[in-house]
Amino acid sequence: METLKKELLAMSDAAYEEFVQFLRSNQVEKNNIRITLAGYACSGPRFGLMVDDKKDGDMETVIKDLTFYIESNLYDEFEGFQILSTEENLGQGMVLRPNKVVESDCGTCSSCG
């Protein structure tokens, strides 16, 4: 039986508009965006976005005029991502979330309080 893969990146129209406004307000004119793993904290993985070009082994998806790149191993680990608008994130700002949530060990490191 074949397993269906989840979408590489999901983004609503509202999230798209907010994301493009964020790019332009920061004088970012390129539309090639890489999703990266920025590291781990006790609350789980942290992700980053950066302007970049496609590299070998990248997966690619296009949403309107934005092209997103994700290393295939990052997709395999987190089963894709979603960008939520401030409204979709209950007023707490735009956010990038993985589809597969990794349980954290929060409270076991010295930086948790």
C-alpha positions in Angstrom: 0.0 0.0 0.0 1.4 3.4 -1.0 1.7 6.1 1.6 0.4 9.5 0.5 2.9 12.4 1.1 1.7 15.5 2.8 1.9 18.8 1.1 5.3 20.4 1.1 4.0 23.8 2.2 0.5 25.1 2.8 -0.3 28.8 3.0 -3.6 30.6 2.9 -4.2 33.7 0.8 -4.1 35.8 4.0 -0.8 34.2 5.0 0.6 34.8 1.5 -0.4 38.5 1.6 1.1 39.0 5.0 4.3 37.1 4.0 4.8 39.2 0.9 4.2 42.4 2.8 6.8 41.3 5.4 9.3 40.6 2.6 8.7 43.9 0.9 8.8 45.9 4.1 12.3 44.4 4.7 13.4 45.3 1.2 13.6 41.6 0.1 12.9 41.6 -3.6 13.8 38.0 -4.4 11.0 35.4 -4.2 13.2 32.3 -3.7 12.8 31.3 0.0 14.5 28.4 1.8 13.0 26.8 4.9 15.7 25.7 7.2 16.2 24.0 10.5 17.7 26.7 12.7 18.4 24.3 15.6 16.7 22.8 18.6 15.6 24.3 21.9 14.0 22.6 24.9 10.6 23.5 23.4 11.5 21.7 20.1 12.9 22.5 16.7 13.3 26.0 15.5 12.9 26.9 11.8 14.2 29.7 9.7 13.5 31.3 6.4 16.1 32.8 4.1 16.5 34.0 0.5 18.4 31.3 -1.4 18.7 29.4 -4.6 17.8 25.7 -5.3 20.4 23.2 -4.4 20.8 19.5 -5.2 18.5 17.4 -3.1 16.0 20.2 -2.6 12.2 19.8 -2.9 10.5 22.8 -4.4 7.0 24.2 -4.3 5.6 27.4 -5.8 2.8 29.4 -4.2 1.7 32.2 -6.5 5.0 34.0 -7.3 6.9 32.6 -4.3 9.2 29.6 -4.7 10.1 27.7 -1.6 12.9 25.2 -1.2 13.2 22.5 1.5 15.9 19.8 1.8 14.2 16.4 1.3 15.5 15.1 4.6 13.8 18.1 6.4 10.6 17.2 4.6 10.9 13.5 5.6 11.4 14.4 9.3 8.6 17.0 9.6 6.2 16.0 6.8 6.0 19.4 5.3 5.2 22.9 6.7 2.5 25.5 6.9 2.8 29.3 7.2 0.0 30.8 9.2 -1.1 34.5 9.1 -1.3 36.5 12.4 -5.1 35.9 12.4 -4.7 32.2 11.8 -2.2 32.1 14.7 -4.7 33.7 17.0 -3.1 37.1 16.9 0.3 35.9 17.9 2.1 36.9 14.6 2.9 35.0 11.5 4.4 31.6 12.1 6.0 28.7 10.2 5.0 25.3 11.7 5.9 21.8 10.8 3.1 19.3 9.9 4.6 16.7 12.2 5.0 18.0 15.7 7.9 16.6 17.6 7.4 16.1 21.3 9.7 18.2 23.4 11.4 17.4 26.6 10.7 20.9 28.0 11.5 21.2 31.6 14.5 18.9 31.5 17.2 21.5 30.6 18.6 24.3 32.7 17.2 27.1 30.6 13.6 26.2 31.3 12.3 27.9 34.3 
